[in-house]
Amino acid sequence: MSIRAYRVLLLCTLVCAGCGKKEKTTSELLTDLKGGEERDRLIAVRTVPNGEPAQVVPALIEALKDKENDVRLSAAIKLGVIGEPARDALPALEGALKDRDARVREAAGKAMSRIDPVKYPTPPKAAAKGR
Protein backbone atom coordinates (compact mmCIF):
# COMPACT_ATOMS: atom_id res chain seq x y z
CA MET A 1 0.00 0.00 0.00
CA SER A 2 1.39 3.39 -0.92
CA ILE A 3 1.92 6.06 1.70
CA ARG A 4 -0.75 8.22 0.06
CA ALA A 5 -3.29 5.39 0.18
CA TYR A 6 -2.36 4.72 3.81
CA ARG A 7 -2.93 8.38 4.72
CA VAL A 8 -6.32 8.43 2.98
CA LEU A 9 -7.30 5.25 4.79
CA LEU A 10 -6.12 6.71 8.11
CA LEU A 11 -8.09 9.91 7.52
CA CYS A 12 -11.24 7.95 6.67
CA THR A 13 -10.78 5.83 9.77
CA LEU A 14 -10.40 8.91 11.95
CA VAL A 15 -13.46 10.55 10.43
CA CYS A 16 -15.58 7.44 10.83
CA ALA A 17 -14.34 6.87 14.36
CA GLY A 18 -16.66 9.64 15.47
CA CYS A 19 -19.68 8.52 13.43
CA GLY A 20 -22.73 8.10 15.61
CA LYS A 21 -21.02 9.33 18.74
CA LYS A 22 -21.66 12.53 20.63
CA GLU A 23 -19.07 15.22 20.21
CA LYS A 24 -16.50 15.32 23.01
CA THR A 25 -16.04 18.41 25.12
CA THR A 26 -12.77 20.31 25.17
CA SER A 27 -12.02 18.86 28.61
CA GLU A 28 -12.57 15.32 27.36
CA LEU A 29 -10.33 15.95 24.35
CA LEU A 30 -7.60 17.39 26.56
CA THR A 31 -7.82 14.30 28.77
CA ASP A 32 -7.51 12.10 25.66
CA LEU A 33 -4.50 14.13 24.56
CA LYS A 34 -2.73 13.07 27.75
CA GLY A 35 -3.89 9.46 27.42
CA GLY A 36 -1.99 6.33 26.57
CA GLU A 37 -3.49 5.41 23.20
CA GLU A 38 -1.89 7.02 20.14
CA ARG A 39 -5.21 6.95 18.27
CA ASP A 40 -6.96 8.88 21.05
CA ARG A 41 -4.15 11.45 21.25
CA LEU A 42 -4.14 11.91 17.49
CA ILE A 43 -7.91 12.40 17.28
CA ALA A 44 -7.81 14.79 20.24
CA VAL A 45 -5.02 16.97 18.86
CA ARG A 46 -6.81 17.23 15.52
CA THR A 47 -10.29 17.94 16.86
CA VAL A 48 -9.65 20.13 19.89
CA PRO A 49 -11.33 23.52 19.27
CA ASN A 50 -9.19 26.41 18.03
CA GLY A 51 -11.33 28.99 19.82
CA GLU A 52 -10.19 28.12 23.34
CA PRO A 53 -6.46 28.91 23.25
CA ALA A 54 -6.08 29.42 27.01
CA GLN A 55 -6.99 25.76 27.55
CA VAL A 56 -5.71 24.27 24.32
CA VAL A 57 -2.29 25.87 23.72
CA PRO A 58 -0.59 24.44 26.85
CA ALA A 59 -1.80 20.95 25.92
CA LEU A 60 -0.58 21.37 22.34
CA ILE A 61 2.81 22.53 23.62
CA GLU A 62 3.03 19.28 25.58
CA ALA A 63 1.90 17.34 22.49
CA LEU A 64 4.94 18.69 20.63
CA LYS A 65 6.94 16.35 22.91
CA ASP A 66 4.81 13.26 22.18
CA LYS A 67 6.65 10.07 21.25
CA GLU A 68 4.57 9.67 18.07
CA ASN A 69 5.52 11.70 15.00
CA ASP A 70 1.93 12.22 13.80
CA VAL A 71 0.84 13.63 17.16
CA ARG A 72 3.75 16.10 17.16
CA LEU A 73 3.04 17.01 13.52
CA SER A 74 -0.66 17.58 14.22
CA ALA A 75 0.14 19.69 17.30
CA ALA A 76 2.42 21.96 15.26
CA ILE A 77 -0.19 22.31 12.53
CA LYS A 78 -2.95 23.09 15.05
CA LEU A 79 -0.81 25.76 16.73
CA GLY A 80 -0.35 27.40 13.34
CA VAL A 81 -4.09 27.30 12.73
CA ILE A 82 -4.71 28.98 16.09
CA GLY A 83 -2.26 31.70 15.07
CA GLU A 84 -1.38 34.70 17.25
CA PRO A 85 -3.24 33.46 20.36
CA ALA A 86 -0.71 30.58 20.40
CA ARG A 87 2.21 32.97 20.95
CA ASP A 88 3.20 31.11 24.14
CA ALA A 89 4.05 28.11 21.95
CA LEU A 90 6.85 29.89 20.06
CA PRO A 91 9.70 28.58 22.28
CA ALA A 92 8.39 25.01 21.96
CA LEU A 93 7.99 25.42 18.20
CA GLU A 94 11.57 26.70 17.98
CA GLY A 95 12.60 23.48 19.71
CA ALA A 96 10.52 21.49 17.23
CA LEU A 97 12.66 22.90 14.41
CA LYS A 98 15.16 20.23 15.55
CA ASP A 99 12.63 17.36 15.63
CA ARG A 100 13.75 14.01 14.20
CA ASP A 101 10.83 14.10 11.73
CA ALA A 102 11.22 16.51 8.79
CA ARG A 103 7.44 16.96 8.57
CA VAL A 104 7.32 18.17 12.17
CA ARG A 105 10.22 20.57 11.55
CA GLU A 106 8.47 22.00 8.48
CA ALA A 107 5.11 22.33 10.27
CA ALA A 108 6.79 24.05 13.23
CA GLY A 109 8.38 26.63 10.92
CA LYS A 110 5.07 27.32 9.19
CA ALA A 111 3.27 27.60 12.52
CA MET A 112 5.81 30.15 13.75
CA SER A 113 5.27 32.30 10.66
CA ARG A 114 1.50 32.19 11.22
CA ILE A 115 1.74 33.00 14.92
CA ASP A 116 4.18 35.91 14.54
CA PRO A 117 4.50 36.93 10.88
CA VAL A 118 6.49 40.04 11.78
CA LYS A 119 9.26 38.12 13.55
CA TYR A 120 8.99 35.10 11.23
CA PRO A 121 7.84 36.48 7.83
CA THR A 122 8.84 33.22 6.19
CA PRO A 123 9.04 29.86 7.90
CA PRO A 124 12.37 29.46 9.71
CA LYS A 125 14.67 26.89 8.18
CA ALA A 126 14.65 23.69 10.15
CA ALA A 127 17.84 21.81 10.92
CA ALA A 128 18.63 19.52 7.99
CA LYS A 129 18.85 16.29 9.95
CA GLY A 130 17.05 17.31 13.12
CA ARG A 131 19.62 15.80 15.47
Secondary structure, DSSP 8 states (H G I E B T S, - for coil): --HHHHHHHHHHHHHHHTTTS----HHHHHHHHTSS-HHHHHHHHHHS-TT-HHHHHHHHHHHTT-SSHHHHHHHHHHHHHH-GGGGGGHHHHHHHTT-SSHHHHHHHHHHHHHH-TTT-SS-----SS--
